[in-house]
């Protein structure tokens, strides 16, 4: 039960006012100060560091993670990828729930993908993406994503952590 995003700050504004992260019931969007891959990576590293230091329970959404965590984009992006993997594997020990958003399943680092307890996938039809999904949700469900229509999704939950699974859901096209 979280409020809608009520505040939007740039990474530079958050860096200048880091205590903002400790605000009660915070619903905050942090946008990179510049829109480069390095800018996105720097922003993730800043926010992840502040969230860890705050010590409060939090849901951290890593938007477009598959793009800015590409190690081939440079050292800053490699650090962001390592931090993303660290939060995926150990964030729960610090009350940090991580939501990873990416357009392509294969672009999410393997170690982070292996930690996912829930996947909501819209149409994926590239071989590499289907293989990445199949590793986690099974070949049959992964292949079903290639047959989805616009606005449809497949939801999968790790049965060890949550017992329900939806085969297909339709969303409003405006949400896609």
C-alpha positions as CSV (number, residue, x, y, z in Angstrom):
1,X,0.0,0.0,0.0
2,X,2.2,2.8,-1.3
3,X,1.1,6.2,-2.5
4,X,1.6,7.2,-6.1
5,X,4.8,8.9,-7.1
6,X,4.5,12.3,-5.6
7,X,8.0,13.6,-6.1
8,X,10.4,13.7,-9.0
9,X,14.0,14.7,-8.5
10,X,17.2,14.5,-10.6
11,X,20.1,12.5,-9.4
12,X,22.0,15.7,-8.8
13,X,19.2,17.0,-6.5
14,X,19.1,13.8,-4.6
15,X,22.9,13.8,-4.2
16,X,22.6,17.4,-2.8
17,X,19.8,16.4,-0.4
18,X,20.4,12.7,0.5
19,X,18.2,12.8,3.7
20,X,15.2,12.9,1.3
21,X,15.5,9.1,1.0
22,X,14.5,8.7,4.7
23,X,11.2,10.6,4.3
24,X,8.3,8.5,5.6
25,X,6.2,6.7,2.9
26,X,8.3,8.2,0.2
27,X,7.2,7.6,-3.4
28,X,10.0,9.1,-5.4
29,X,11.1,9.0,-9.0
30,X,14.8,9.7,-9.5
31,X,15.8,10.6,-13.0
32,X,19.4,10.7,-14.3
33,X,20.9,14.2,-14.5
34,X,21.9,13.2,-18.1
35,X,20.2,10.6,-20.3
36,X,23.4,8.7,-21.2
37,X,24.0,5.0,-20.2
38,X,26.6,6.3,-17.8
39,X,24.2,8.8,-16.4
40,X,21.6,6.0,-15.8
41,X,24.3,3.8,-14.2
42,X,25.5,6.7,-11.9
43,X,22.0,7.3,-10.8
44,X,21.4,3.7,-9.9
45,X,24.6,3.6,-8.0
46,X,23.7,6.8,-6.1
47,X,20.1,5.6,-5.2
48,X,21.2,2.1,-4.3
49,X,23.9,3.4,-2.0
50,X,21.5,5.8,-0.3
51,X,18.8,3.1,0.1
52,X,21.3,0.8,1.7
53,X,22.6,3.5,4.0
54,X,19.0,4.5,5.1
55,X,18.4,1.1,6.6
56,X,14.6,1.3,6.1
57,X,12.4,-1.2,4.3
58,X,12.1,-0.1,0.6
59,X,10.9,-1.2,-2.8
60,X,13.6,-0.1,-5.3
61,X,12.5,-0.2,-9.0
62,X,15.4,-0.4,-11.4
63,X,13.9,0.9,-14.6
64,X,15.5,-0.1,-18.0
65,X,18.0,-2.1,-16.1
66,X,19.0,-4.2,-19.1
67,X,20.2,-1.1,-20.9
68,X,22.3,0.7,-18.3
69,X,23.8,-2.4,-16.6
70,X,25.5,-3.5,-19.8
71,X,29.1,-3.9,-18.8
72,X,30.3,-3.3,-22.3
73,X,29.2,0.3,-22.0
74,X,32.1,1.1,-19.6
75,X,33.4,0.8,-16.0
76,X,30.5,2.8,-14.5
77,X,28.0,0.5,-16.1
78,X,29.9,-2.5,-14.9
79,X,29.8,-1.2,-11.3
80,X,26.0,-0.7,-11.7
81,X,25.6,-4.2,-13.0
82,X,27.6,-5.6,-10.0
83,X,25.4,-3.5,-7.6
84,X,22.2,-4.6,-9.3
85,X,23.3,-8.3,-8.9
86,X,24.3,-7.6,-5.3
87,X,20.8,-6.1,-4.5
88,X,19.1,-9.0,-6.3
89,X,21.1,-11.6,-4.3
90,X,21.3,-9.8,-0.9
91,X,18.9,-6.9,-0.8
92,X,16.3,-8.9,1.2
93,X,18.8,-9.0,4.1
94,X,18.5,-5.2,4.3
95,X,14.8,-5.1,3.7
96,X,15.3,-4.0,0.1
97,X,12.9,-5.5,-2.4
98,X,14.1,-5.1,-5.9
99,X,11.9,-4.8,-9.0
100,X,13.8,-5.1,-12.2
101,X,12.2,-3.6,-15.4
102,X,13.8,-4.4,-18.8
103,X,12.5,-4.6,-22.3
104,X,14.4,-7.8,-23.0
105,X,14.7,-10.8,-20.7
106,X,18.2,-11.6,-21.9
107,X,19.5,-8.1,-21.0
108,X,18.9,-8.7,-17.2
109,X,22.2,-10.2,-15.8
110,X,21.9,-14.0,-15.3
111,X,22.6,-13.9,-11.6
112,X,19.9,-11.3,-11.1
113,X,17.5,-13.2,-13.3
114,X,18.1,-16.3,-11.2
115,X,16.9,-14.5,-8.1
116,X,13.6,-13.4,-9.5
117,X,10.6,-14.7,-7.6
118,X,8.0,-13.2,-10.0
119,X,8.1,-12.4,-13.7
120,X,5.6,-10.5,-15.7
121,X,6.5,-10.8,-19.4
122,X,4.9,-9.2,-22.4
123,X,5.7,-10.4,-25.9
124,X,9.3,-11.7,-26.3
125,X,10.2,-13.2,-29.6
126,X,14.0,-13.0,-29.9
127,X,15.7,-16.4,-29.5
128,X,18.0,-15.1,-26.8
129,X,15.1,-13.7,-24.8
130,X,13.1,-16.9,-25.0
131,X,16.1,-18.9,-23.8
132,X,16.7,-16.5,-20.9
133,X,13.0,-16.8,-19.9
134,X,13.0,-20.6,-20.3
135,X,15.9,-20.9,-17.8
136,X,13.6,-19.4,-15.2
137,X,10.0,-20.1,-16.1
138,X,10.3,-23.2,-18.4
139,X,10.4,-23.7,-22.1
140,X,6.6,-23.9,-22.6
141,X,5.8,-20.7,-20.9
142,X,8.7,-18.9,-22.5
143,X,7.6,-20.0,-25.9
144,X,4.1,-18.8,-25.1
145,X,5.4,-15.2,-24.7
146,X,6.2,-15.2,-28.4
147,X,2.5,-15.7,-29.2
148,X,1.1,-12.9,-27.0
149,X,-0.8,-10.1,-28.5
150,X,-0.3,-6.4,-27.7
151,X,-1.3,-5.8,-24.1
152,X,-1.1,-9.4,-23.1
153,X,1.3,-10.8,-20.5
154,X,2.3,-14.0,-18.8
155,X,2.8,-13.9,-15.1
156,X,5.0,-16.5,-13.3
157,X,5.8,-16.8,-9.6
158,X,8.3,-19.0,-8.0
159,X,6.2,-21.7,-6.4
160,X,8.7,-21.9,-3.5
161,X,7.9,-18.4,-2.5
162,X,4.3,-17.8,-3.8
163,X,1.8,-20.5,-4.8
164,X,-0.1,-18.7,-7.6
165,X,0.5,-18.3,-11.3
166,X,-1.5,-16.6,-14.0
167,X,-1.3,-17.9,-17.5
168,X,-2.3,-14.8,-19.4
169,X,-3.4,-11.3,-18.5
170,X,-4.6,-8.5,-20.7
171,X,-3.6,-4.9,-20.0
172,X,-4.9,-1.7,-21.5
173,X,-2.8,-0.8,-24.6
174,X,-2.1,2.5,-23.0
175,X,0.0,0.7,-20.3
176,X,2.2,-1.1,-22.8
